[in-house]
């Protein structure tokens, strides 16, 4: 009996000790502000995507921080990307959404890119997007032959941006005569310049946002799409040939595939280097949870946007493969990009 009493007393003591756990640690983000830096102006597709993401991401980040969107345009997105690498806090309180071409900008030899892409913590990307050059309906540029026949002007937010990269690609591989006009802060400024007749077109990956930002443009439509940078034609533009249909040279096709890497990773999200691994996991998990959140998807649909997300792990893998491309392919693409 005595042994049973002792055993019972010990069991009670252990139960009491087990029932007094150490105070739970509060989530890192509780009471904090999470800043999302975007590499262009607040107007246009980037702003729409960033604001929509911020509204819903908060529910999936442990601690539900206040989330703000900060625009940091300049130099084709390099101002924001350099800031995220060199100046932003490395504790997970600042992340970014940058132009899709910027992860490969150091590979292209741009000395103004003061960052190593593979040292960023890639959190995911929001969409896939085809590359195009679109022209205002009154410009008279409807086919590839028209683009080759005379010089035409397209707007840009700066060297290294998709607006310039695609124009250079078309000129080099398809023999077009596009002249890039820089100095615009956001895609919305370029769209307005097209309507005013200041320029004739715009290159990039902007087809995905036209339905949201300019639904009236689809009536007619008010713009033309002579060629699409893609492997297959789009159902909404079935008469627009793909660049892969037009380019038969194997070397050129390999170059195009490198150009198409940013299309798979459209609107990539990243955190600065040295952010703690646990925090990166939290942000990656929160991002992917947001991408499948019914409330988020309903909001995306209401705004006439689209998402086709890629995980942070996959973004990292795709970029690693791009940086491992054969030297001759990289050199050829560098030559194209370096023309501007």
Backbone torsions as a table, in degrees:
resi	resn	phi	psi	omega
1	UNK	NA	-40.7	-178.6
2	UNK	-63.2	-40.5	179.5
3	UNK	-63.6	-38.5	179.9
4	UNK	-66.2	-37.4	179.1
5	UNK	-66.4	-42.4	178.7
6	UNK	-63.4	-44.8	179.4
7	UNK	-61.1	-41.3	178.6
8	UNK	-64.2	-38.3	179.4
9	UNK	-67.1	-40.0	178.9
10	UNK	-64.8	-41.7	178.3
11	UNK	-61.4	-39.0	179.0
12	UNK	-65.9	-41.1	179.7
13	UNK	-63.4	-42.2	178.9
14	UNK	-65.1	-39.3	-180.0
15	UNK	-64.4	-40.2	178.9
16	UNK	-65.5	-41.7	179.1
17	UNK	-64.3	-40.5	-179.5
18	UNK	-68.2	-26.6	-178.5
19	UNK	-84.6	7.0	178.9
20	UNK	-123.5	70.5	-176.5
21	UNK	-69.8	161.5	175.2
22	UNK	-64.5	147.5	179.6
23	UNK	-54.4	132.2	-179.5
24	UNK	-66.5	138.7	179.1
25	UNK	-77.4	132.6	-179.9
26	UNK	-68.1	148.0	176.5
27	UNK	-56.6	143.8	-178.9
28	UNK	-53.9	-41.1	-171.4
29	UNK	-82.8	-6.4	-178.2
30	UNK	-62.3	125.4	179.4
31	UNK	79.2	2.4	-178.8
32	UNK	-103.4	170.7	175.0
33	UNK	-112.5	128.3	175.5
34	UNK	-100.6	121.2	-176.9
35	UNK	-101.8	129.0	174.8
36	UNK	-106.9	111.2	179.1
37	UNK	-89.1	128.9	175.0
38	UNK	-111.8	148.7	-168.8
39	UNK	-90.2	8.8	177.3
40	UNK	-136.0	-175.2	178.3
41	UNK	-68.6	165.3	-175.2
42	UNK	-71.6	-23.4	178.5
43	UNK	-79.0	161.4	176.4
44	UNK	91.3	-171.7	-173.1
45	UNK	-62.2	-40.6	180.0
46	UNK	-58.0	-47.4	-179.8
47	UNK	-61.3	-41.1	179.7
48	UNK	-62.4	-47.9	180.0
49	UNK	-63.9	-44.6	-176.8
50	UNK	-64.3	-43.3	-180.0
51	UNK	-66.3	-39.6	179.0
52	UNK	-65.9	-43.1	177.6
53	UNK	-60.0	-47.0	-177.2
54	UNK	-59.8	-38.9	-178.1
55	UNK	-62.7	-29.1	-174.3
56	UNK	-110.0	-26.9	179.8
57	UNK	-59.1	-34.5	-175.9
58	UNK	-54.1	-34.8	-177.3
59	UNK	-69.7	-18.6	-172.6
60	UNK	-108.5	-6.7	175.8
61	UNK	-90.3	122.5	179.5
62	UNK	-54.8	128.7	-177.7
63	UNK	96.7	-12.0	176.5
64	UNK	44.3	68.6	-179.4
65	UNK	-70.0	162.4	167.0
66	UNK	-69.9	131.2	-178.5
67	UNK	-116.9	127.5	177.9
68	UNK	-122.3	151.6	177.1
69	UNK	-108.6	127.1	-179.4
70	UNK	-120.0	126.1	177.5
71	UNK	-86.2	134.0	178.2
72	UNK	-138.8	70.2	-176.7
73	UNK	-76.3	165.4	174.0
74	UNK	136.3	139.9	174.7
75	UNK	55.5	40.6	177.2
76	UNK	66.9	22.0	-179.9
77	UNK	101.3	-6.3	-178.4
78	UNK	-69.2	-30.3	179.3
79	UNK	-58.8	-49.1	-179.4
80	UNK	-66.8	-44.0	-176.1
81	UNK	-67.1	-42.2	175.3
82	UNK	-61.4	-40.1	179.0
83	UNK	-62.0	-45.3	-178.8
84	UNK	-62.7	-32.5	-178.2
85	UNK	-82.4	-40.8	-168.9
86	UNK	-104.9	-23.7	-171.1
87	UNK	-125.7	-27.9	-175.3
88	UNK	-66.6	150.3	176.0
89	UNK	-57.0	142.9	-178.0
90	UNK	-105.3	36.0	-179.1
91	UNK	-112.4	2.2	179.7
92	UNK	96.1	2.3	179.3
93	UNK	-87.5	-6.8	176.2
94	UNK	-132.5	127.2	173.7
95	UNK	-130.3	177.5	-177.7
96	UNK	-144.0	158.3	167.6
97	UNK	-123.3	119.2	-171.5
98	UNK	-122.2	167.4	175.7
99	UNK	-57.8	142.4	-172.8
100	UNK	-64.3	-24.5	-178.7
101	UNK	-81.4	-16.2	-172.7
102	UNK	-66.4	-32.0	176.2
103	UNK	-59.0	-27.0	-178.9
104	UNK	-99.5	-1.2	-176.4
105	UNK	-59.1	-42.9	175.8
106	UNK	-61.3	-36.2	178.3
107	UNK	-62.5	-30.6	-179.8
108	UNK	-80.0	-0.2	174.9
109	UNK	84.4	15.7	179.5
110	UNK	-74.7	112.9	-176.0
111	UNK	-73.3	-11.9	176.5
112	UNK	-81.8	-7.3	176.4
113	UNK	-85.5	98.7	-175.5
114	UNK	-94.9	57.1	-179.6
115	UNK	-158.3	158.1	172.3
116	UNK	-109.0	114.6	-172.5
117	UNK	-57.1	-37.6	-175.2
118	UNK	-77.6	-4.6	174.9
119	UNK	-93.2	-13.0	171.4
120	UNK	-67.4	157.9	171.7
121	UNK	-99.3	105.2	-176.1
122	UNK	-82.0	124.6	-174.2
123	UNK	-96.6	-18.7	-178.8
124	UNK	145.2	-179.5	172.3
125	UNK	-138.1	152.8	-170.1
126	UNK	-89.1	-20.2	-170.4
127	UNK	-158.4	167.1	165.3
128	UNK	-110.7	145.5	-177.5
129	UNK	-150.4	140.1	175.8
130	UNK	-83.8	148.4	176.5
131	UNK	-87.7	142.6	-179.5
132	UNK	-150.2	165.7	159.9
133	UNK	-122.0	118.1	178.5
134	UNK	-104.4	152.3	-177.7
135	UNK	-131.2	143.7	177.6
136	UNK	-63.7	144.6	-171.0
137	UNK	-58.5	-28.3	-177.7
138	UNK	-85.4	-2.9	-177.8
139	UNK	-74.9	-21.7	179.7
140	UNK	78.7	17.4	178.3
141	UNK	-105.9	101.1	-175.2
142	UNK	-117.3	-21.7	-176.7
143	UNK	-134.9	169.9	175.4
144	UNK	-60.6	-37.3	178.5
145	UNK	-59.8	-39.1	177.4
146	UNK	-64.6	-39.5	-179.7
147	UNK	-66.5	-27.1	179.4
148	UNK	-86.2	-25.4	-171.2
149	UNK	-72.8	-34.0	-177.8
150	UNK	-149.7	163.0	177.2
151	UNK	-70.8	139.3	175.2
152	UNK	-136.3	154.2	-173.9
153	UNK	-104.6	138.6	176.1
154	UNK	-131.2	145.6	-176.2
155	UNK	-87.1	159.9	-179.0
156	UNK	-150.3	150.5	173.8
157	UNK	-92.6	-3.8	177.0
158	UNK	146.9	161.9	179.7
159	UNK	-59.5	138.8	-179.7
160	UNK	92.6	-12.6	179.1
161	UNK	-79.7	160.2	177.2
162	UNK	-57.8	-30.3	179.7
163	UNK	-58.0	-36.2	-179.6
164	UNK	-89.9	-40.1	-175.3
165	UNK	-58.1	-45.3	-178.8
166	UNK	-69.7	-35.1	177.3
167	UNK	-62.5	-42.6	178.7
168	UNK	-65.7	-39.1	178.2
169	UNK	-61.2	-47.4	-179.7
170	UNK	-61.9	-43.5	-178.8
171	UNK	-62.5	-43.4	-175.0
172	UNK	-74.1	-47.2	-171.4
173	UNK	-94.8	-20.3	-178.5
174	UNK	-116.9	-2.5	176.7
175	UNK	71.8	25.8	177.9
176	UNK	-78.8	172.1	-176.1
177	UNK	-127.4	58.8	-179.1
178	UNK	-85.3	132.5	174.7
179	UNK	-111.2	122.6	-175.8
180	UNK	-86.1	130.2	175.8
181	UNK	-111.5	112.7	-176.0
182	UNK	-92.6	-173.8	175.1
183	UNK	100.9	-2.2	179.7
184	UNK	-86.7	147.9	-177.3
185	UNK	-89.7	-27.8	-176.8
186	UNK	-151.7	162.8	178.5
187	UNK	-60.0	-32.1	179.7
188	UNK	-63.4	-33.7	176.6
189	UNK	-66.8	-37.9	178.4
190	UNK	-67.0	-41.8	178.6
191	UNK	-59.4	-42.9	179.2
192	UNK	-64.8	-39.8	178.6
193	UNK	-64.0	-35.1	176.1
194	UNK	-62.8	-46.5	-178.3
195	UNK	-65.0	-33.0	-180.0
196	UNK	-79.7	-11.6	-178.9
197	UNK	85.3	10.7	178.9
198	UNK	-71.1	-35.1	174.1
199	UNK	-133.9	171.0	-175.8
200	UNK	-103.4	-22.2	-175.8
201	UNK	-160.7	-173.1	-178.3
202	UNK	-151.3	136.0	176.6
203	UNK	-107.7	163.2	178.7
204	UNK	139.0	-149.1	-178.1
205	UNK	-121.8	36.5	-167.9
206	UNK	-87.9	-0.6	179.3
207	UNK	-58.9	-32.5	-176.7
208	UNK	-67.9	-18.4	-176.7
209	UNK	-109.6	-7.7	-178.6
210	UNK	-60.9	-41.3	-178.6
211	UNK	-61.1	-33.5	-179.6
212	UNK	-81.4	-43.2	-172.6
213	UNK	-88.6	-31.6	-175.6
214	UNK	-137.7	62.7	-178.6
215	UNK	-58.8	-28.1	178.7
216	UNK	-67.6	-22.7	178.7
217	UNK	-65.6	-23.0	-177.6
218	UNK	-78.8	-10.7	177.2
219	UNK	-84.7	111.3	-178.0
220	UNK	127.8	-62.8	-11.3
221	UNK	-76.4	173.4	-178.5
222	UNK	-90.2	8.1	178.5
223	UNK	-144.0	161.1	-180.0
224	UNK	-119.5	154.8	-179.6
225	UNK	-130.3	87.9	-175.3
226	UNK	-65.2	-39.3	-176.2
227	UNK	-146.1	147.3	177.3
228	UNK	-119.4	134.1	175.5
229	UNK	-84.6	95.0	-176.1
230	UNK	-164.2	170.5	177.9
231	UNK	-87.2	-25.0	179.0
232	UNK	-142.0	158.9	-177.3
233	UNK	-69.2	154.8	178.1
234	UNK	-89.6	140.3	178.4
235	UNK	-62.4	-30.1	-178.4
236	UNK	-82.5	-12.4	175.0
237	UNK	-135.7	65.2	-172.1
238	UNK	-66.3	-20.6	-178.6
239	UNK	-89.9	-4.2	179.5
240	UNK	-90.0	115.9	-179.1
241	UNK	-70.6	157.7	175.8
242	UNK	-90.8	156.8	179.4
243	UNK	-64.7	-28.0	179.2
244	UNK	-70.2	-23.4	174.6
245	UNK	-72.7	-28.4	-171.3
246	UNK	-95.3	-26.5	-177.2
247	UNK	-104.3	120.5	-176.5
248	UNK	-107.0	-18.8	-178.1
249	UNK	-67.4	129.4	-175.4
250	UNK	-62.1	-41.5	-179.9
251	UNK	-63.0	-44.0	179.6
252	UNK	-64.4	-36.9	-179.8
253	UNK	-67.3	-35.5	175.7
254	UNK	-65.5	-38.1	177.1
255	UNK	-63.0	-41.7	-179.8
256	UNK	-63.0	-38.6	179.7
257	UNK	-62.8	-36.0	175.8
258	UNK	-67.9	-40.0	175.8
259	UNK	-60.2	-32.1	-174.9
260	UNK	-81.2	-7.0	178.2
261	UNK	-56.0	-47.6	179.3
262	UNK	-61.0	-24.9	179.5
263	UNK	-67.4	-32.3	177.7
264	UNK	-72.4	-23.0	-173.9
265	UNK	-119.4	50.2	-176.2
266	UNK	-72.6	135.9	-175.7
267	UNK	55.5	61.6	-179.3
268	UNK	-74.5	143.8	175.3
269	UNK	-104.0	142.0	-178.7
270	UNK	-147.7	156.6	172.4
271	UNK	-117.5	153.6	-179.7
272	UNK	-59.0	168.0	174.2
273	UNK	-63.7	159.9	171.4
274	UNK	68.0	9.3	172.6
275	UNK	-66.0	134.6	-178.7
276	UNK	-51.7	140.5	-175.5
277	UNK	-58.0	-38.3	179.9
278	UNK	-62.2	-38.6	-179.7
279	UNK	-69.7	-38.6	176.5
280	UNK	-60.3	-43.2	178.6
281	UNK	-62.0	-41.6	178.8
282	UNK	-61.4	-43.9	-178.0
283	UNK	-69.2	-40.8	177.6
284	UNK	-62.6	-44.6	-180.0
285	UNK	-63.6	-42.2	179.7
286	UNK	-64.8	-39.5	179.9
287	UNK	-63.4	-49.8	-177.7
288	UNK	-67.2	-33.9	176.5
289	UNK	-65.1	-37.7	178.1
290	UNK	-65.5	-38.9	-177.4
291	UNK	-63.7	-20.5	178.6
292	UNK	-111.6	6.1	-179.5
293	UNK	-70.6	121.8	-179.0
294	UNK	-55.9	-36.5	179.3
295	UNK	-67.1	-41.0	176.9
296	UNK	-63.6	-46.6	-178.1
297	UNK	-64.8	-35.2	176.7
298	UNK	-65.8	-38.1	178.4
299	UNK	-67.8	-41.0	177.5
300	UNK	-59.8	-45.1	179.9
301	UNK	-63.8	-42.4	-178.9
302	UNK	-62.1	-33.1	-178.3
303	UNK	-90.4	5.9	179.8
304	UNK	59.8	33.3	174.5
305	UNK	-101.0	179.9	176.2
306	UNK	-144.9	151.9	174.8
307	UNK	-131.6	144.7	174.6
308	UNK	-147.1	77.9	-164.8
309	UNK	-72.9	155.9	174.0
310	UNK	-126.8	137.9	-178.1
311	UNK	-71.1	160.7	177.8
312	UNK	-62.4	-36.5	178.1
313	UNK	-63.8	-40.8	179.6
314	UNK	-70.0	-39.7	176.6
315	UNK	-57.8	-45.6	179.6
316	UNK	-60.3	-41.4	-179.5
317	UNK	-65.8	-45.5	-179.0
318	UNK	-61.2	-42.6	-179.8
319	UNK	-67.7	-37.9	177.2
320	UNK	-61.5	-40.3	178.0
321	UNK	-65.9	-38.1	178.5
322	UNK	-64.3	-42.5	179.9
323	UNK	-70.6	-13.2	177.6
324	UNK	-99.2	7.8	179.5
325	UNK	-59.8	151.9	178.0
326	UNK	-54.9	144.9	-174.9
327	UNK	-60.4	-35.1	-177.7
328	UNK	-69.6	-34.2	177.3
329	UNK	-67.7	-46.1	179.2
330	UNK	-61.7	-42.1	-179.4
331	UNK	-62.8	-40.7	179.8
332	UNK	-65.7	-41.5	178.8
333	UNK	-69.0	-38.4	175.9
334	UNK	-58.0	-40.1	-179.4
335	UNK	-63.0	-40.2	178.7
336	UNK	-64.5	-50.7	-176.9
337	UNK	-65.0	-33.9	-177.0
338	UNK	-74.0	-3.5	179.6
339	UNK	-69.1	-20.6	-176.0
340	UNK	-95.1	NA	NA
